[in-house]
């Protein structure tokens, strides 16, 4: 019976491992998202997709990784941005992940998992039969061999997918006229990482991995890259400049201020250094220092919307909402109501506590949610506007939108019902309240089924 218990326990763990799940927070920044979109668009077009058809999402995770999880969306870890030295390296990663998208690898992932699970189940049944016949050692041996075969099958499947994505990514870079130098350089970084961790570069080691060894990938890709007409095409210098800025900005946002100021000392006066220091000073509540850095940035580029956004953010967070309006208004204007910047302006307008700004706040926030409905912060601010204007049904509808996106379907259902009861029947907002209620009920049912 103990042997059977071991087999069933191992089988349960195997089944759980076939359905991995991870929750990571998303980092949202207008400048970073625009750069990543501009980097992936030519690759998407080379793959036969339209501009803007593939979305890149930045995750707050220091590991060096990127992945797809269904649909036309690529997830990039912040650690990958930190590890890359050039925009071209990141484009190489995006091209590879696009290969997964176009290959339908996430949809086909279940094929590999199903085959592995089938082998595991068959070996478990054979092991149970041996155990019931009184041969405990044979039972454990059969099950162990079955697990090894299942894992080997699954790893072979994933390595094949990775090699396919590498080849597809190389083709997309070529068709877009983008050099593969960055792709090879990033693989060399990964290879050095493998060396530092003492990972053997043997075939036996590769057989036990989900991905081919970086050395194998370099060997498979180098000749094709070097023969490609795009090999000697210089990377886009403007894109590289933008990459260096968002990399420094991300560092300043994530790192401890002392570490940021050590990496970007005050004698460094370039844009990346000032960007990073501005975030570090703001985190330390050294507002005058932070504003001095942003003012220096704006002096260099007066119409850079992201420098203006940062100045407005620093002023708003330091309680100077009225002063924040001027740079934020200009930033919103320059970005055509960017859905990440406009809510900050709406927040600043409300923070002044001046009723004269309510109409402008409503206009700005409605434009923001019109371009990006999946922004709970914007919906919350819009609900505040409606509440202050006495439009309580729409305030409750905005709350329902915010609650459904924040994972609170029961509160969303109540808010949506209240909004529907108070809104004119047949209007777009009345219909939307019904839609949110239906979505909330579906979420509640799924939660109840999970127990």
Secondary structure, 3 states (H helix, E strand, C coil): CHHHHHHHHHHHHHHHHCCCCCCCCEECCHHHHHHHHHHHHHHHHHCCCCCCCCEEEEECCCCCCEEECCCCEEEEEHHHHHHCCCHHHHHHHHHHHHHHHHCCHHHHHHHHHHHHHHHHHHHHHHHHHHHHCCCHHHHHHHHHHHHHHHHHHHHHHHHHHHHHHHHHHHHHHHHCCCCCHHHHHHHHHHHHHHHHCCCCCCHHHHHCCCCCCHHHHHHHHHHHHHHCHHHHCCCCHHHHHHHHHHHHHHHHHHCCHHHHHHHCCCCCCCHHHHHHHHHHHHHCCCHHHHHHHHHHHHHHCCCCHHHHHHHHHHHHHCCCHHHHHHHHHHHHHHCCCCCCCHHHHHHHHHHCCCHHHHHHHHHHHHHHHHHCCCCHHHHHHHHHHHHHCCCHHHHHHHHHHHHHHCCCHHHHHHHHHHHHHHCCCCCHHHHHHHHHHHHHHHHHHHHHHHC
